[in-house]
Amino acid sequence: MLFQNEITASDFFANISYYRLKGYWWDMQSDSVNHSFLPNSYFETVLERYNFDRHLRLILFDAIERIEIALRTKMIYHMSLYYGGLWHLNANLFADSEKHAEHIAHINREFGYSQEIFVKDHKRRYPYTDAASWKTLEVVSMGTLSKLYKNIKHQLPEKTAIAKEFGLHLHSELSSWLEALVYARNIIAHHSRLWSRNMVKRPIDTIATPMDYWLTIPLTDVQKKKPFLIITTLVYLSNKVTPGHHIKDKILGLINDNPKVPIYKLGFLNNWNNQPIWQ
């Protein structure tokens, strides 16, 4: 590998570990066994990719926050309105009773650990009383929320109503998207690499919604397994829960500001920018 400035590179290596950076230069090697690099492979190119990925994760985390807060609000509102504030404790509303028991155990544990003022106030004022969902669901993880939603009985109209407020016609679509977003959120929260990653959890890409608002060009297998599909679902959901947001503009701006970064490594290929959602 070549260095335009070895002194500066030394500073970066002192603060960013070797194996964190390594994921950004795999394709720059001519021999992955002996770790030989292609001609004109510069460390500064690695940094450019690393910083691009870092800024992208910050933008996506902003989008995930909006969606997570909206999910809490819609689950609390729709389910509490028809089944009462303690609906989350009612096993009859859930498809799998064993999973429901596990989810409630998670909720109780997270509520017990919380240092939020309203949680402390509840424990002080009602020490032997279960807290309503508008308290408990505010402090649980997005993963627990996603699992709780997925386990709600399919025939309950509120489950579909929640999905429709996210712009999806089927609850199975929202469940799939939430599962993929939780996976992406965990990657981002641990500051891990999205660059050139094959995503283990992948959202459904064919949805029962007006095609003008989603994807009109079939995705390649690469686009489905790379972050592109999850990133696109984030833009779509942000359109529904935060009108006037700037998530898409920030992503496009980041891409335009880094023309040398090969974004196909993230699945941005096959005329992706001709998809209506990205225009």
C-alpha positions in Angstrom: 0.0 0.0 0.0 1.2 3.5 -0.8 0.9 6.5 1.4 0.7 10.2 0.5 1.6 11.1 4.0 3.0 8.4 6.3 3.1 10.7 9.4 -0.7 11.3 9.1 -1.3 7.7 8.4 0.5 6.7 11.6 -1.8 9.0 13.5 -4.9 7.3 12.0 -3.5 3.8 12.8 -3.0 5.0 16.4 -6.7 5.7 16.7 -8.4 3.4 14.3 -7.6 -0.3 14.6 -6.1 -2.3 11.8 -9.0 -4.7 11.4 -11.6 -1.9 11.4 -9.8 -0.4 8.4 -9.1 -3.7 6.7 -12.7 -4.1 5.6 -12.3 -1.1 3.3 -9.3 -2.4 1.4 -10.2 -6.0 0.7 -11.0 -5.3 -3.0 -7.7 -3.3 -3.4 -5.7 -6.4 -3.0 -4.4 -8.4 -5.9 -3.6 -11.4 -3.7 -5.7 -11.8 -0.5 -3.4 -14.7 0.7 -0.2 -12.8 0.6 -1.9 -9.4 1.0 -0.4 -7.9 -2.0 -2.0 -4.7 -3.3 -3.0 -3.6 -6.8 -0.8 -0.8 -8.3 -1.6 2.7 -7.1 -3.4 1.5 -4.0 -3.3 4.4 -1.5 -4.1 4.5 2.2 -5.9 7.8 1.6 -8.4 5.9 -0.6 -9.1 3.6 2.4 -9.7 6.7 4.6 -12.0 8.2 2.1 -14.2 5.0 2.1 -14.0 4.8 5.8 -15.2 8.4 6.3 -17.9 8.0 3.7 -19.2 4.9 5.5 -19.1 6.7 8.9 -21.1 9.7 7.6 -23.6 7.4 6.0 -24.2 5.5 9.2 -24.8 8.8 11.0 -27.5 9.8 8.4 -29.1 6.4 8.6 -29.2 6.4 12.4 -31.1 9.7 12.2 -33.7 7.9 10.0 -33.9 4.9 12.3 -34.5 7.1 15.3 -37.5 8.7 13.6 -39.0 5.3 12.6 -38.4 3.8 16.0 -40.2 6.6 17.8 -43.0 6.4 15.3 -43.3 2.7 15.9 -43.6 3.2 19.7 -46.2 5.9 19.3 -48.4 4.0 16.8 -48.3 0.7 18.8 -49.2 2.5 22.0 -52.0 4.5 20.4 -53.7 1.9 18.3 -53.5 -1.0 20.8 -54.3 1.0 23.9 -57.3 2.6 22.3 -59.0 -0.7 21.8 -57.5 -3.0 24.4 -56.5 -0.7 27.3 -53.2 0.5 28.6 -52.1 -2.9 29.7 -52.7 -4.6 26.3 -49.1 -5.7 26.1 -49.7 -8.1 29.1 -52.7 -9.7 27.5 -51.5 -13.0 26.1 -54.8 -13.5 24.2 -53.7 -10.7 21.8 -50.6 -12.6 20.7 -50.0 -15.5 18.4 -47.3 -17.3 20.4 -47.8 -17.4 24.2 -44.2 -18.6 24.9 -42.7 -15.8 22.8 -45.1 -13.3 24.5 -43.8 -14.4 27.9 -40.2 -13.9 26.7 -41.0 -10.5 25.4 -42.8 -9.4 28.6 -39.7 -10.6 30.6 -37.5 -8.4 28.4 -39.9 -5.4 28.8 -40.0 -5.8 32.6 -36.2 -6.1 32.7 -35.7 -3.0 30.6 -38.3 -1.1 32.5 -36.6 -2.1 35.8 -33.2 -0.9 34.6 -34.5 2.4 33.3 -33.5 5.6 35.0 -36.1 7.8 33.3 -37.9 10.2 35.6 -41.3 8.9 34.7 -40.2 5.3 35.4 -38.8 6.2 38.8 -42.0 8.2 39.6 -44.1 5.1 38.7 -42.1 2.9 40.9 -42.4 5.3 43.8 -46.1 6.0 43.4 -47.3 2.6 42.3 -44.7 0.1 43.5 -47.0 -3.0 43.0 -48.9 -1.9 39.9 -48.0 -2.8 36.3 -47.1 0.2 34.2 -49.2 1.0 31.1 -47.8 0.5 27.7 -47.3 4.3 27.2 -44.7 4.0 29.9 -43.1 0.6 29.4 -42.8 0.8 25.6 -41.0 4.1 25.8 -37.9 2.5 27.4 -37.7 -0.9 25.6 -35.3 -1.6 22.7 -36.4 -1.4 19.0 -35.7 -5.1 18.8 -38.2 -5.9 21.5 -40.8 -3.6 19.9 -40.3 -5.3 16.6 -40.8 -8.8 18.1 -43.8 -7.6 20.1 -45.4 -6.2 16.9 -44.7 -9.4 14.9 -46.3 -11.6 17.5 -49.6 -9.6 17.6 -52.3 -11.8 16.2 -52.6 -11.3 12.5 -56.4 -11.0 12.5 -56.4 -7.9 14.8 -57.2 -4.9 12.6 -54.9 -2.7 14.6 -51.9 -4.6 13.4 -52.7 -3.7 9.8 -53.6 -0.2 10.8 -50.1 0.4 12.2 -48.6 -1.0 9.0 -50.8 1.3 6.8 -49.6 4.4 8.7 -46.1 3.4 7.6 -47.3 3.3 4.0 -47.5 -0.5 3.9 -50.7 -2.5 3.2 -49.6 -5.8 4.9 -48.4 -6.3 8.4 -46.1 -9.0 7.2 -44.3 -6.3 5.1 -43.8 -4.1 8.1 -42.6 -7.0 10.2 -40.0 -7.9 7.6 -38.8 -4.3 7.3 -38.6 -3.8 11.1 -36.6 -7.0 11.5 -34.1 -5.8 8.8 -34.0 -2.3 10.4 -33.2 -3.7 13.8 -30.3 -5.6 12.3 -29.0 -2.5 10.6 -29.5 -0.5 13.7 -27.4 -2.9 15.7 -24.6 -2.6 13.1 -24.7 1.1 13.2 -25.0 1.4 17.0 -21.8 -0.6 17.3 -20.0 1.6 14.7 -19.6 -1.4 12.5 -19.0 -1.4 8.8 -21.9 -1.1 6.3 -19.4 -0.8 3.4 -19.4 -3.9 1.2 -21.4 -5.9 3.8 -23.8 -8.7 2.9 -26.8 -8.0 5.1 -28.1 -11.1 6.9 -31.5 -9.7 7.4 -33.1 -8.4 4.2 -36.5 -6.6 3.9 -39.2 -7.7 1.5 -38.6 -5.8 -1.7 -41.9 -6.5 -3.5 -44.7 -4.7 -1.6 -48.4 -4.2 -2.2 -48.2 -0.4 -2.6 -48.5 2.1 -5.5 -45.3 1.5 -7.4 -44.7 5.2 -8.0 -43.7 5.5 -4.4 -41.4 2.5 -4.2 -39.2 0.6 -6.7 -40.2 0.2 -10.3 -37.0 -1.4 -11.6 -36.4 -5.0 -10.4 -33.4 -5.2 -8.0 -30.4 -7.4 -8.7 -29.4 -10.0 -6.2 -26.5 -7.8 -5.2 -28.8 -4.8 -4.5 -31.0 -7.1 -2.3 -28.1 -8.4 -0.2 -26.2 -5.2 0.1 -27.2 -2.2 2.3 -29.0 -0.5 -0.7 -32.3 -2.2 -0.1 -32.4 -1.4 3.6 -31.3 2.2 3.0 -34.2 2.5 0.5 -36.7 1.2 3.0 -35.4 3.8 5.5 -36.1 6.6 2.9 -39.5 5.2 2.2 -40.5 5.0 5.9 -39.1 8.4 6.6 -41.3 9.8 3.8 -44.3 8.4 5.7 -43.4 9.4 9.3 -41.5 12.6 8.8 -42.8 14.7 5.8 -40.2 17.2 4.7 -37.3 15.2 6.1 -33.8 15.6 4.6 -32.6 12.0 4.9 -32.6 11.3 1.1 -31.0 14.7 0.3 -28.2 14.0 2.8 -27.5 10.6 1.3 -27.4 12.0 -2.2 -25.3 14.9 -1.0 -22.8 12.5 0.5 -22.6 10.6 -2.7 -22.1 13.7 -4.8 -19.4 15.0 -2.5 -17.5 11.7 -2.8 -17.4 10.9 -6.5 -14.4 8.6 -6.2 -16.1 6.3 -3.7 -17.4 3.2 -5.5 -20.9 3.1 -4.1 -21.7 -0.1 -6.0 -20.0 -1.7 -3.0 -23.2 -0.7 -1.0 -25.5 -1.9 -3.8 -26.0 1.4 -5.5 -26.0 0.1 -9.1 -28.2 -0.9 -12.0 -29.5 2.7 -12.6 -30.5 3.0 -8.9 -31.0 6.8 -9.3 -33.7 6.2 -11.9 -35.9 4.6 -9.2 -38.7 7.1 -8.4 -38.0 7.0 -4.7 -34.5 8.3 -5.3 -35.4 11.0 -7.8 
